[in-house]
Amino acid sequence: CTSIDDFCRATGFNLPEEVRVLMPPEMDYLDQMPSEHALSPLYPKIRRQRRLSYLAPALIENLEEVGKGIRHIWLNTPSTNARLRGALERYDYLNNKLMGQFE
C-alpha cells in the first residue's frame, strides 16, 4: 500500500472512500485520510485483499491513458496475489516515472 500512498502523495490524488475503507487499521502511518466507515477489525484479511485487488487496477485504468482497455487482463488474473502484485508493480512504475527516475 505504500506504492499507492507514494503515488497519491506525488500526484495529489485522494483515494476514494471505497478504497480507503479497505486499508488495514494497522497502516495508520499512511498519508491517506482514514475512512469514516472503517471495516470491522474482524473483517477477514483475505476478503479485504481480494476487494483491493480489483479496485487498485481500476484506479490505474482511470488515471493512466496506457491503463485503459486492459480491464479484462486484470479481471482474468487468476489470483488475488497476482492482481495485487501487478497493480503494485504498475504503481511503482508510475511513481518512478513521476519522480523522473524512469529510463
C-alpha positions in Angstrom: 0.0 0.0 0.0 2.9 2.3 0.3 3.2 2.4 -3.5 -0.3 3.7 -3.7 0.4 6.1 -0.9 3.5 7.4 -2.7 1.5 7.8 -5.9 -1.2 9.8 -4.1 1.4 12.0 -2.4 3.2 12.7 -5.8 0.0 13.5 -7.7 -2.2 15.0 -5.0 -4.7 12.2 -5.7 -7.1 11.3 -2.9 -8.2 7.7 -2.7 -11.9 7.2 -3.0 -13.8 6.1 0.1 -14.3 2.5 -1.2 -10.5 2.1 -1.3 -9.7 3.8 2.0 -12.2 1.6 3.8 -10.1 -1.4 2.8 -6.9 -0.1 4.2 -5.9 -2.1 7.3 -6.1 -0.2 10.6 -2.5 -1.0 11.4 -1.4 1.1 8.4 -2.3 4.3 10.1 1.1 5.7 9.1 -0.1 6.3 5.6 -0.8 9.9 4.5 -4.3 9.0 3.5 -7.3 10.2 5.5 -8.8 7.3 7.3 -12.2 6.2 6.2 -15.3 7.4 8.1 -16.8 4.0 7.6 -13.9 1.7 8.7 -14.5 -2.1 8.3 -14.6 -4.1 11.4 -11.2 -5.4 12.6 -12.9 -8.8 12.4 -13.4 -8.4 8.6 -11.3 -11.2 7.0 -8.0 -10.0 5.7 -8.3 -12.2 2.6 -11.6 -10.5 1.6 -10.1 -7.1 2.2 -7.2 -8.1 -0.1 -9.5 -9.5 -2.7 -11.6 -6.4 -2.9 -8.5 -4.2 -3.0 -7.0 -6.4 -5.8 -9.9 -5.4 -8.0 -10.1 -1.7 -7.0 -6.4 -0.8 -7.3 -6.2 -1.7 -11.0 -9.4 0.1 -11.7 -7.8 3.3 -10.3 -4.9 2.9 -12.6 -7.2 2.4 -15.6 -9.0 5.7 -14.7 -5.8 7.6 -14.0 -3.5 6.5 -16.8 -4.1 6.5 -20.5 -1.9 3.4 -21.0 -4.1 1.5 -18.5 -7.3 2.0 -20.4 -8.7 -1.1 -22.1 -6.8 -3.7 -20.1 -9.5 -4.3 -17.5 -10.1 -7.8 -18.9 -6.5 -8.7 -18.2 -6.9 -7.6 -14.5 -10.2 -9.4 -14.2 -8.8 -12.6 -15.7 -5.8 -12.7 -13.5 -6.2 -16.0 -11.6 -5.3 -15.0 -8.1 -5.6 -12.1 -5.6 -1.9 -12.2 -5.0 -1.1 -11.8 -8.7 -3.6 -9.0 -9.2 -2.1 -7.1 -6.2 1.5 -7.7 -7.3 0.6 -6.5 -10.8 -1.1 -3.4 -9.6 1.7 -2.6 -7.1 4.3 -3.0 -9.9 2.3 -0.6 -12.0 2.1 1.9 -9.2 5.9 1.6 -8.7 6.4 2.3 -12.4 4.1 5.3 -12.3 5.9 6.6 -9.1 9.3 6.2 -10.8 8.0 7.9 -13.9 6.7 10.8 -11.8 9.9 11.2 -10.0 11.9 11.3 -13.2 13.7 8.0 -12.5 12.2 6.1 -15.4 14.7 5.1 -18.0 
